[in-house]
Every structure is written in C-alpha cells, then in structure tokens.
C-alpha cells in the first residue's frame, strides 16, 4: 500500500501553493492490488474529481482529473516518483463580477409592477394563469426569486397542487 498526502503543509508528500488548498487537503491511497482511492481530509475546501465535488472518499480510475482549488493534480505521476513533489502555485483566479442587488430588485420590482398592471386589467382568472405561467418560465430560466414571487402571488389567488410542488422546487434551489 502507498499513500500520497497533498496540501500546503510542508510535511505532505505533494506540497501545493494553491491558496484554496488546506494544509492537509487530501490523500490518495494505492492498495496492494493497484487500485486507487481519494480521501478528502478537509471538506471545507473544494476537492473535485472530474469536476464532481468529493465530500469524503471516492475510487479513482485511470485518467480521472483531480482538482483542488485552482490546481489540477497530475496524480498518476506521483506514484512513479519517490519523494516530495512541489506543485506550482496556480495563477490568481479572475474576480467574479458582483451582482448589484439594487439593480436586480429594481428589475424585479418593474417586472412585478408591469405584471400587476396587466392582471388588474384582465381579471383574477387570467391573473392566476399568468402568474402560474410566469412562475414556470422564471423557474426554467433559473430566476428563482422572481419565480417564487409569481408562485406565491398565484397561490394567494387559487390553491393549486402543481404550484405548491413548483414552490418546493424553487425553495430547494434558493437554499442551495
């Protein structure tokens, strides 16, 4: 059995300079039959195998891609080398654009105001159907807060099981 430890701490077999890596981030274990598994030692820091987040432990296959933070690890080469390997520090990630919540709420408010004006003109039955349709469209377009608002408005007019299920889905998406 062979164990490779990876992280920022100098005691690791593989030392990375990635600021998103933990001091003791993960272990890769090769058993006596030559099979590999990855053990995530710090679930607070991101570990991905083939871009799927690993929470605890996963078996590795040939050509699987392991990423911690912004660093892709050439893990298969670690088992042919004898001693400590240092992985170069990755370039700093580009900052993500920040969402201006004031503008977002202004847009949401405008959309709701236009929708309400339309509904006042065309009555409650049409109002319910329009809210329901807009809730579905916004959910499909992943605009969950707006979809939830339409869902709640429709349910205030009429009790509808389909909308209750949609509201549950939206709440789960917003909670993620």
Secondary structure, 3 states (H helix, E strand, C coil): CEEEEEECCCCCCEEECCCCCCCCCEEEEECCCCCEEEEECCCCCCEEECCEECCCEEEECCCCCEEECCEEECHHHHCCCCCCEEECCCCCCCCCCCCCHHHHHHHHHHHHHHHHHHHHHHHHHHHHHHHHHHHHHHHHCCCHHHHHHHHHHHHHHCCCHHHHHHHHHHHHHHHC
